[in-house]
Amino acid sequence: MSKEIEGLFRHAWHYFDTIRLPDQALYSVVRFKEQPDVDDLATTLLPFVLVLRQIQKSGGQDLVAFEVRTPSCREHLADHARDANIEHAFANTMPLVKEIARAAAVTFEPSDLEGHRHLEYRVDYSAFEHSEWGSLCERAERIPESESAIKQAIANDVLRKYMAALSADALAARRSHTALGATIAFYRRLLATHPSPQVEDVAFDLALPISPDLPIELLIKLRRDEKESFQRFQGALRTAIVEQLKSAGSDKAADYARDIKRDVIEPALRGVRDKLAASQKFAVRSAATGVGLGVIAATIGLFSPVSANPVGAGLAVGGAITLGAGSLKKANDDLLLAQQELSLSDMYFLWKAHQH
């Protein structure tokens, strides 16, 4: 759960103003009103409470809004997928079913329940976040006899579970006119292609050149502290994605995201870095020259006063130090001016994040 929330924020913190999550508490409370079982209520609410705590820990609570969603449904799967505009995911299911049946660790145990055949199963596979449990019932569909056919039926049942949950999430995203943020790895396998990726789809897939070791709470705090530069970056990112989508060269949001990172973000980031480095180098050179003149003049003033009057020596030294301080001030002012100009650039926010 922590891993999913971390992944969600890392995909969303740099662009989105609101992250809509399902209200997992509502149906538990409704069921409790119908059947007041306190233990069941505590068990079903615990994951939701843990999600809230994790979000609060990350500092991202201001970005999150909870909404009621229609529960996933396997019975009318094709209709829901079409309504959610993800029917293209069905093209990926059969190859994935074969892959799971062949490569996953599938165990199953037959049983007899009320006079009809049941088959309890467990699937462990590297593409899943955790083990998948379920059961096949011959009242719903025929259970095959051979081991290979049973494994394929189990793999198909797991795929239907994922497709039903994905359809519910995608439908919620479509109804609220937002992008579907798919952080679950297997969702991304199902949504390998998209007939017409939108700006938000590309933004969600964009991997910024920032260390993955940076705590997400630090990145969210930076976004809050650098609000104006973040908004400039957000606007520039949207413009870049819109322009990239005009090329219509792919049906994968990840392809557009990769091209934007390579062609827009990384060159712009290098530009900010180079300009700042150049201004710092120039400022150091100017300051060094000013300090050098000051030291020389001060030395002359101390050992060769302009007159026998000690006041003259004091004036000479004072003037020399003022010359050095003036050069330092100008160098510092030049550096501050360069930094101020850079702070107004579109990529300054990203540079700040990159520096952490």
Stockholm file with secondary structure:
# STOCKHOLM 1.0

chainA/1-356         MSKEIEGLFRHAWHYFDTIRLPDQALYSVVRFKEQPDVDDLATTLLPFVLVLRQIQKSGGQDLVAFEVRTPSCREHLADHARDANIEHAFANTMPLVKEIARAAAVTFEPSDLEGHRHLEYRVDYSAFEHSEWGSLCERAERIPESESAIKQAIANDVLRKYMAALSADALAARRSHTALGATIAFYRRLLATHPSPQVEDVAFDLALPISPDLPIELLIKLRRDEKESFQRFQGALRTAIVEQLKSAGSDKAADYARDIKRDVIEPALRGVRDKLAASQKFAVRSAATGVGLGVIAATIGLFSPVSANPVGAGLAVGGAITLGAGSLKKANDDLLLAQQELSLSDMYFLWKAHQH
#=GR chainA/1-356 SS CHHHHHHHHHHHTTTCSCEEEECCSHHHHHHHHHSCCHHHHHHHHHHHHHHHHHHHHHTCGGGEEEECCCCCCSTTHHHHHHHTTCGGGHHHHHHHHHHHHHHSEEEEEEEEETTEEEEEEEEECTTSSSCEEEEEETTTSCCCSSHHHHHHHHHHHHHHHHHHHHHHHHHHHHHTTCCCCCCSHHHHHHTSCCSSCCHHHHHHHCCCSSCTTSCHHHHHHHHHHTHHHHHHHHHHHHHHHHHHHTTCCCSCHHHHHHHHIIIIIHHHHHHHHHHHHHHHHHHHHHHHHHHHHHHHHHHHHHHSCSSSSHHHHHHHHHHHHHHHHHHHHHHHHHHHHHHHHHHTSTTHHHHHHHHC
#=GC SS_cons         CHHHHHHHHHHHTTTCSCEEEECCSHHHHHHHHHSCCHHHHHHHHHHHHHHHHHHHHHTCGGGEEEECCCCCCSTTHHHHHHHTTCGGGHHHHHHHHHHHHHHSEEEEEEEEETTEEEEEEEEECTTSSSCEEEEEETTTSCCCSSHHHHHHHHHHHHHHHHHHHHHHHHHHHHHTTCCCCCCSHHHHHHTSCCSSCCHHHHHHHCCCSSCTTSCHHHHHHHHHHTHHHHHHHHHHHHHHHHHHHTTCCCSCHHHHHHHHIIIIIHHHHHHHHHHHHHHHHHHHHHHHHHHHHHHHHHHHHHHSCSSSSHHHHHHHHHHHHHHHHHHHHHHHHHHHHHHHHHHTSTTHHHHHHHHC
//
